[in-house]
């Protein structure tokens, strides 16, 4: 599929694969599904599918997350490099700049600028 079509979902899946954890899955059930069951005693159709997805993630998905993240990182990087080469410039880069402390010793927030290298 064209990169313009899949780039958002690819990046979202990559972030999810990097950040997913057992605690995250269990907190979703505790925060989102438990209150419904306590109140009504049942889950609706979509909530049941969410619960099945959590079970699948706990059984096998979390074990595969590092491999999925590695593949998607490479996939995203290859398309990003190709995109930048097509435009004739390097990637946009966020740069964190430290400002020097002022004379009063007040804390100075860092500035973030978008640099095109």
C-alpha positions as CSV (number, residue, x, y, z in Angstrom):
1,X,0.0,0.0,0.0
2,X,1.1,3.6,-0.6
3,X,3.1,5.1,2.3
4,X,0.7,8.1,2.5
5,X,-2.1,5.6,3.2
6,X,-0.3,3.5,5.9
7,X,2.1,5.9,7.6
8,X,-0.2,7.0,10.4
9,X,-1.3,3.5,11.3
10,X,2.3,2.2,11.0
11,X,3.6,4.9,13.3
12,X,0.8,4.3,15.8
13,X,1.4,0.6,15.8
14,X,5.1,1.1,16.3
15,X,4.5,3.3,19.3
16,X,2.0,0.9,20.8
17,X,4.4,-2.0,20.3
18,X,7.2,-0.1,22.1
19,X,5.1,1.0,25.0
20,X,2.9,-2.0,25.6
21,X,3.2,-3.9,28.9
22,X,1.3,-6.3,31.1
23,X,0.5,-3.5,33.5
24,X,-0.9,-1.4,30.7
25,X,-3.2,-4.2,29.6
26,X,-4.4,-4.9,33.1
27,X,-5.0,-1.3,33.9
28,X,-7.2,-1.0,30.8
29,X,-9.4,-3.8,32.1
30,X,-9.5,-2.4,35.6
31,X,-10.2,1.2,34.4
32,X,-12.5,0.6,31.4
33,X,-14.2,-2.8,31.8
34,X,-14.4,-3.5,35.6
35,X,-16.7,-0.5,36.3
36,X,-19.1,-1.6,33.6
37,X,-19.3,-5.1,35.0
38,X,-19.7,-3.8,38.5
39,X,-22.6,-1.5,37.5
40,X,-24.5,-3.6,35.0
41,X,-23.1,-7.1,35.5
42,X,-22.3,-7.5,31.8
43,X,-20.2,-6.2,28.9
44,X,-21.5,-5.1,25.5
45,X,-20.3,-6.6,22.2
46,X,-17.4,-4.1,21.7
47,X,-16.2,-4.5,25.3
48,X,-16.2,-8.3,24.9
49,X,-14.0,-7.9,21.9
50,X,-11.7,-5.6,23.8
51,X,-11.5,-8.2,26.6
52,X,-10.6,-10.9,24.0
53,X,-7.9,-8.6,22.6
54,X,-6.4,-8.1,26.0
55,X,-6.4,-11.8,26.6
56,X,-4.6,-12.4,23.3
57,X,-2.1,-9.7,24.0
58,X,-1.3,-11.2,27.5
59,X,-1.0,-14.7,26.0
60,X,1.2,-13.9,23.0
61,X,1.1,-10.3,21.8
62,X,3.4,-8.9,24.5
63,X,6.0,-11.5,23.6
64,X,5.9,-10.4,20.0
65,X,5.9,-6.6,20.6
66,X,9.7,-6.2,20.6
67,X,10.0,-8.0,17.2
68,X,7.1,-6.0,15.8
69,X,8.6,-2.7,17.0
70,X,12.0,-3.6,15.4
71,X,10.4,-4.4,12.0
72,X,8.2,-1.3,12.1
73,X,11.2,0.9,13.1
74,X,13.1,-0.2,10.1
75,X,10.1,0.1,7.8
76,X,9.3,3.6,9.0
77,X,13.0,4.7,8.7
78,X,13.3,3.4,5.1
79,X,10.2,5.3,4.0
80,X,11.3,8.4,5.9
81,X,14.7,8.3,4.3
82,X,13.1,7.8,0.8
83,X,10.7,10.7,1.5
84,X,13.5,13.1,2.5
85,X,15.6,12.0,-0.5
86,X,12.7,12.7,-2.9
87,X,12.4,16.2,-1.4
88,X,16.1,16.9,-1.6
89,X,16.8,17.6,2.0
90,X,17.5,15.8,5.2
91,X,14.9,14.9,7.8
92,X,13.3,17.6,9.9
93,X,14.9,17.3,13.3
94,X,13.7,18.4,16.7
95,X,16.6,19.9,18.6
96,X,16.6,20.6,22.3
97,X,18.7,23.7,23.1
98,X,19.8,24.6,26.6
99,X,19.5,28.3,27.4
100,X,22.2,29.7,29.7
101,X,21.1,30.3,33.3
102,X,20.1,33.9,33.9
103,X,21.9,36.2,36.4
104,X,19.2,35.8,39.1
105,X,19.6,32.0,39.0
106,X,16.0,31.5,37.9
107,X,15.3,28.2,36.2
108,X,15.3,28.6,32.4
109,X,13.2,26.3,30.3
110,X,14.8,24.7,27.3
111,X,13.8,25.8,23.9
112,X,12.7,23.3,21.2
113,X,13.2,24.3,17.6
114,X,12.4,22.5,14.4
115,X,15.6,22.5,12.3
116,X,15.9,21.4,8.7
117,X,19.3,20.1,8.2
